[in-house]
Amino acid sequence: MKISATIITLNEERNIARCIDSLVHVADEILVMDSGSTDRTKEICMEKGVTFFHQPWLGYAQQKNCLNQKASFDMILSIDADEEVSPELQAELISIKQNSSKGVFALNRLTNYCGTWVYHSGWYPDRKVRLFPKEIKWEGDLVHETLSMPSGIQVVILKSHLYHYSYYSHEQHRKRADHYSSLTAMKYVQAGKVVYVGQPVLSACIRFFSMYILKRGFLDGKQGFHIARISAASNYFKYKEVQRLKRENN
């Protein structure tokens, strides 16, 4: 069995070399599709000898489907540029190849946040289906993409970690969270979602309590606090943005 590793990129010079290096012994080909990087992403990919494509942004699901169609082999290993296949996970994937174990496999993603590995806060285990047959497609909206899998299909969960280097600073986290909140707010408005007067504050409080207390974010130290704080602020912004957009449309 052979595997095609696929990665979509935009300005990933800080991460892409580490990602590609972790795939060399696992994948039979590595494909990268870039949507307009202005940094050294393309240069690094060329140095690493991967197959590189340029494609203007289509949306997460469409971009990934477009790249998967260019794969030469029947099994897709879909990896984000800020992820790294751990040595232990590499060994598991090689074993799957050797046994020709075609199927759908989920990976346990362990996130590094501002230099700290996060084991709580609702971020672990962050299981993601990433190894699957080529015929399975991505679907999604402005914000999220998921695999459209046939009903009844069994997902095998691998034991080892897929490392995820999420954010290098709290400011980077805040900007990304606000970006997703804006996209989600647009989706809510399009769907006609009703937002009550006190909902921004209430949702922020619930989010902080859930992540920091119920999901034991306090065990992640100061970074657990910042994860909960930024997530709560993002929730507040999301609902305030819905209210703003609705006022503008009235």
Summary of the structure (lengths in Angstrom):
residues: 250
radius of gyration: 19.3
end to end distance: 56.9
largest distance: 60.7
contacts: 794
relative contact order: 0.13
helix: 42%
strand: 26%
